[in-house]
Amino acid sequence: MREDFILDESVSDLAEKMGSTYQILSEYFRVVKHRRFTTWRKELRIKKAQKLLIQDPHLSIATIREMVGINDKSNFRKQFKEISGLSPKEWRIKHGITDDPSED
């Protein structure tokens, strides 16, 4: 399954598209992944944002935030910092990108 597809799906929608149920998919995440689906999806979104911040330094943080499915600026910053320990701007600086076209 493509990662981009999963970033926009709820556990119910994803279960339906997979021919499963909410309960079975939720249990899979709890038992196999040792986390809730929403936590797993958040981690995927932030990992994708981390890659984009480095691979496409011309993209603004706002654009990347929207690309990974997080619309709220403060929520994105909070989630990003929770996963990486840095803000999106600090992440870019840490990886040698100082010519940043975006807000933080």
N, C-alpha and C positions, 0 to 999 in steps of 0.2 A: 504494500500500500504506500502511496506517495505521502511524504511528510507534509507537504503543503495542504493536502486534502484533510488531514487529521487536525491541523491547526484551527480549522473553522468549524469542526463538528462537536456537537454535544455527545455525551456517552450514549444517550438514547438514539440519536440519529445514526451514530456510528454502528451501534449494535444492529439496528434495523437494516442498514446497508450491507452488513456482514451476514445477515440472516440469523442473527442471534437475539438475545434479549438483554435488557438493561441489567438484570440481576446477574446473568452469566458473565457479561463483560465486566461489570463492577467487581465481581468475585475474582475474575482473572487478574485484574489490576491489584487487588488487595493481596492475593496469594502469591502471584508470580512476580509482579513488579514491586511489591511491598510499598505501594502508595496508591492514593486515589487517582482516578483518571484525570481530574482537573489539575492535580499537582504534576502529573506526568506531562500533560499537554502544556502547562506553563513552562516546564523545563525545556520542552521542545521549542517553544516560541522564543525563549531567551537564548538558547543555543543557536537558533537560526539568526537571531538579531546580532549575536556576537560575531558570527561569520560575516554577515552583511556589513557590519560596521568596519571591518578590516578589508574585506574584498572590494567593497564599493564606497570608498571614502568620500566620493562626490555626493552620495545620497545623504540627505538630512536625517537626523535622528527621528523626526516626526514622520518622514516617509517610511523609514524602516519600521517604526512602531506600528504604523498602519499595515505594512506588508505582512507582519507577523500576527496581526489580528488583535492588537491591543489599542483601543481608541483613546483612552485617557492617559494624558502625559504623566501625571503623578503616579498613577497605578503602574505604568510601564517602568518608570524610574525605580519605584519601590520593588517591583518584582525583579528587575535587572540586578539591583544592588543585593537583594536577598540571595540570588543564585550565584552571582559572580563576585560579590564583595566590593564592587566598584559601580559608579554611575556609568551610563553609556559613554559620556565624554571622557571620563577617566580611563575607560576600557580602551578607547581609541588612542589616547596618549600613551598608555602602557605599551601598546603595540606599535608605537612609532609614528602614529598619524597625528600630526599637530595642526595641519591645515584643515580644520573642521568647519564645514559649511552650516552646521546645525546648532540649534539651541540645545540646552541640557535641562 
